Amino acid sequence: MQASPRLLSRSGVGRRGVIAAILALAILGVVIHLVSANRPEKGRGREAVVPVLAGTVGQKDLPVQLLAIGKAEAYATVSIKIRVTGELTQVHFREGQEVKKGDLLFTIDPRPCQVALDEAQARLERDTALLAKAEKDAERYAELVKGDYVSADRYEQARSSADALRATVAADKAQVDSARLQLGYCYIRSPITGRTGSLLIKQGSMIKANEDTGMMDIAQIQPIYVSFSVPEQNLPAIKEYMAQRPLKVEASPPEVTQPLEEGTLTFIDNQVNRQTGTILLKGTFANTDKRLWPGQFVNVVLTLTTRANATVVPAQAIQVGQQGQFVYVIKPDFTVEPRPVVISTTLDGEAVVEKGLTPGERVVTDGQLRLMPGAKVEIKDGLLNGQEKRT
């Protein structure tokens, strides 16, 4: 185990030879590296170029909007209840049918009410006849009492009888009106124009007057409400713009990209919901084609105003770095520079730029991952969200 050190120490010349060999190898490696680094390779005859897609910074009028999730509500809902007791003899509509105001819906057996009306009219006719005789008697006694042919008491009695019968006739008329009203309740008509719901009581059933459960509901869906809530911080702006002009509200189901209906903001709640920090709003829609349905959830867009000459850029050009948002701007020599930007909002694939860009400048919209400051780019053929194409 101790032979090797002694063998190596026999000659100083051996040690110097080993060291010289090591240094020679190191120098040779450096030379080879330098030669390789400067040797031209195939495809490296010019500076590397990064292919990208580009868009142009534009300027146009943009709406200032609030987005929310809302729910369609019937403009009016009426529960049909019975005001007389009897048998439901006929139903004049189908469930889910559209009905107009005044259309006949139900018929309750009218015979008991008709009998009561006939009886009241008979009493009225009888008492009317008695009243006519009593008035003539009172007139005759009035002449006789002047000549002392009858006593004053007899005259007063005749006049009192006429007055009493006059009151009786008035009561009879009221009874006739009441009986006629009860007979009218046997024919139930629609109080509004709308769509009928599920029928809860079937034909032939015996029903009682003023039951808690209605026979069915009618919902008015033309026009129709859409209710939605927005953060209370937006309330001052909503009130300001609403005082100037009617505010447009658009609604569409979640799976539909384009708004189906346009309406007008017609309601602002009288208090803020303290639990959610939101204010309830309602828009009124004509709903001409009945594409909005009560209870349906919809996407709502409330347009407050229009911002003139806003600077916009394709949203896919916006990048996020350690210092915030930025874009790669393509300079005239087709090199890029990162530039910080301030974005206020994004709408329909376009970002509204508050600061950092000038209309007409070109920005990179695809291929940013391969870029660095000063990189050379080539704008490839392609059209993406209105981006320009160039080779």
PEMO-V862104 format. One record per run of one state. SS is the DSSP state (H for helix, E for strand, - for the rest). FROM is the first residue (numbers start at 1). LEN is the number of residues. If there is no record, write none. Layout:
{{SS	FROM	LEN} {SS	FROM	LEN}}
This chain:
{{-	1	2} {H	3	6} {-	9	3} {H	12	27} {-	39	11} {E	50	7} {-	57	1} {E	58	23} {-	81	5} {E	86	6} {-	92	6} {E	98	2} {-	100	4} {E	104	5} {-	109	2} {H	111	36} {-	147	5} {H	152	33} {-	185	2} {E	187	3} {-	190	4} {E	194	3} {-	197	9} {E	206	2} {-	208	8} {E	216	16} {H	232	13} {-	245	3} {E	248	6} {-	254	7} {E	261	8} {-	269	4} {E	273	1} {-	274	4} {E	278	8} {-	286	11} {E	297	18} {H	315	3} {-	318	1} {E	319	3} {-	322	2} {E	324	7} {-	331	4} {E	335	6} {-	341	1} {E	342	6} {-	348	2} {E	350	6} {-	356	6} {E	362	5} {-	367	1} {H	368	3} {-	371	5} {E	376	4} {-	380	12}}
